[in-house]
Amino acid sequence: MRDYLDIIRRNLMSPIVIAIFLLALALLYAGERRDAWFISVVIAVNTIIGIVQEVRAKYALKQLELMSAPRARLVRGDEVVEVMYDVLQVGDEILLETGDELPADGVVLSARGLEVNESMLTGESASIDKKKHDEVYAATTVIAGSARVRVTAVGDATKAGAISATLKQYTPRLTPLQQAIQNAITFLTYCAIVLSLLVFARYRIAGFESVRILKTIITSAITIVPEGLLLASSLLLAFGSLKLAQAKVLPQKLSAIEAMALLNILCTDKTGTLTSDEITLERVEPFGSGNEPVKQLAAMVAHETSGGNATGQAIITALDLPYEYTVDDILAFSSARKFAGVRARVDGRVRTLIMGAPEYVARMAPLSTAEQQQIEKWTDDGLRVLLLAEFDDNNTPLKSLKSGSGRPLAVVLLRNLLRDGVVDTVAFLQRQGVNIRVISGDNPRTVQYVARAAGINNPDTAITGAELAELDEPAFATAADQHTIFARVLPEQKERLIAHFSQQNHQFTGMVGDGVNDALALKKADLGVAMYAGAPASRRVADIILLNNSFNSLPLGMRLGNQIMQAIEVIATLFFHKIIYGLVLLAVTLVLGVIHPYAPRHITFLNIFLVTMPTIMWTLFPPRSHHRINPRNFWRDTLGAVTPIALVSGAAVSITYLMLRAMQPHDQDTVSTMTVLVATFFGVYLVFLVGPMLGVVLDQRAKTARMLYIAAALLVASTSFAVPLLRRFFDFTIPTLAMIGPVAGVVVIAALLQWHLARRAGKIYQNR
């Protein structure tokens, strides 16, 4: 309930709403009940619409949030079911796996190499081993191993409860573009105050009565403050999020839509992103001619340490476990050390085994030159290679085994094929000017093979995490800029690379990943993209979640996001056109000291055609663009393009008004009516100008939308003139041919000039 009260308060207490109600009270005091009640009703209706739409948007976004909310694995008898975090109760038993974010405080009942990161609570990022009877805490992350835990505290009662309670509060944040619009509204609100003072001073000098001055002040304020633009952009982004979710691209923040339009560099993981998440075991190649049961030993290490990851599952599915064994110690796999280990008694013999990336395992179990060359050949063929090694030391903890004390037993060869459609996805992104970098924990040769197959530019420029670690800051920056492939990198190095790309020349950087080792980089990126089937920790920090776990969904999301950004640009031109032409007309009347042609209700009538109906049209039928929209160029692309056209509209309306005043000096209602109609024409005409002006694709949907808009405009306009009650309310009169003739000439000349300016702006727009 508090969230909804905040929405109501924020909409009712905005400066422009308060100002309009105060001015309405002033009109009521002056005896102008019709204008006072009219602008009060209009601002009240607009405010109610704003409240209703924001509540709907909030509800829609909350529904999206529930789609991506992490689940806990609750043990119920012999079954394991996934439940929302808020379902858990004290005493429940839950299962934890690598990549999970703990949903509650608890006590470990059993563990297999469990390591957690408690930096959320302690600030220390080092992994912490957890054994049976140890306590674990909500909001920490499992970075290795698995466990069974009994819940001891949930919700606000957990150690992280205060943090969680704060995060649950609904605090809508504006995107950078929305913030720019909000700043413009604030600036124009102050301008309206200054302008009101100018109107008061000038009209008082000219001898106008107080009521007329008050009406002109209200008209000016309503004209130049584009408050509805922020609401329109918010609605487009909110309901655009729903459309993206329907396309299997779930934005967790409104700013993600804007971020997709800004993307310059996209860093992507290899496994599960460029390649399929299905990994298959090719074979196991033993070293030497012994009779070691290397397949069973590899299967045992995978079974005990993988925590259910895809690599481990591929090995377990293809290989048989030893007939009988007893585990003494487990070192679960982590992306930081790149290997896992098991000490177990197999057939009465203690075996100490390590399996992982050859570059890391070989430090403890050296390879011969021939063995190293053979591994390089396999990686050049795109195979993923794991090295299995054994140690005679059966007492030293697995984490502390000495370098050079082991011997290689065998290699496990796995294949991970490219995702279907990834070549087209890469080609699309690179055509859009996105620079793709691959940041992976895999072997550099394997990563290069995959990148080359995917069509990524410059795949031969590769560097490893070990090489990066030896570089100082300037050399690191140079290496980051010069290389496309970053292999065998640690999670902290991924984060450092993302930070560098984001800071370099203000590049907007995205990161795509699915593992817990990607979480730091996803959080640091301007646009974090996670897979729905990935680790909960990566989903929690991502800006976008790909619900179908496919990198190939990103282009579709970018296209839809581009449509939304284009719609915001189009709607913004409508508001800017209204403001600029209104300022020109007001300036002319102030300089010449003549009465302003509009009453407040005329402005509302005009806004129906100039803003309200076109906004509805472009919201329901978002336009497509020939090019990629860059929100950084928002002011140049909108205000810069529409200003010349709006100045022509202002000049034409002003000339029409002055000409009609000369023709009918004693018939202000008729003059005002014709001035309103001319301004309405230019507002409707602008809907046809935005196509050539902004490069909007006029497909069948856009043409249908425009026809519906014209039909609605004709219906509203004809009703306003045909119904006597409405005609009297707006002080309209039926125009005569004698007045239409001279006005038509001005309108035609102005319209032709505007068409030329729109086409010229479009050419400049497309050549940037």
Secondary structure, DSSP 8 states (H G I E B T S, - for coil): -HHHHHHHHHHHT-HHHHHHHHHHHHHHHTT-HHHHHHHHHHHHHHHHHHHHHHHHHHHHHHHHHHHH--EEEEEETTEEEEEEGGG--TT-EEEE-TT-B--SEEEEEEEEEEEEE-HHHHS--SEEE--TT-EE-TT-EEEEEEEEEEEEE-GGGSTTHHHHHHHHS------HHHHHHHHHHHHHHHHHHHHHHHHHHHHHHHT--HHHHHHHHHHHHHHH--HHHHHHHHHHHHHHHHHHHHTTEEESSTHHHHHHHH--EEEE-IIIIIB-S--EEEEEEESSS----HHHHHHHHHHHHSTT-HHHHHHHHHS---SSEEEEEEE---TTT-EEEEEEEETTEEEEEEEE-HHHHTTTS---HHHHHHHHHHHHTT-EEEEEEEES--SS-GGG--TT-EEEEEEEEEE--B-TTHHHHHHHHHHTT-EEEEE-SS-HHHHHHHHHHHT-S-TT-EEEHHHHHTS-HHHHHHHHHH-SEEES--HHHHHHHHHHHHHGGG--EEEEE-SGGGHHHHHHSSEEEEETTS-HHHHHH-SEEETT--TTHHHHHHHHHHHHHHHHHHHHHHHHHHHHHHHHHHHHHHHHT---S--HHHHHHHHIIIIIHHHHHHHHS--EESS---GGGHHHHHHHHHHHHHHHHHHHHHHHHHHHHHH-TT-HHHHHHHHHHHHHHHHHHHHHHHHHHHTEE--HHHHHHHHHHHHHHHHHHHHHHHSHHHHHHTT-----HHHHHHHHHHHHHHHHHHHHHHHHHHHHHHT-
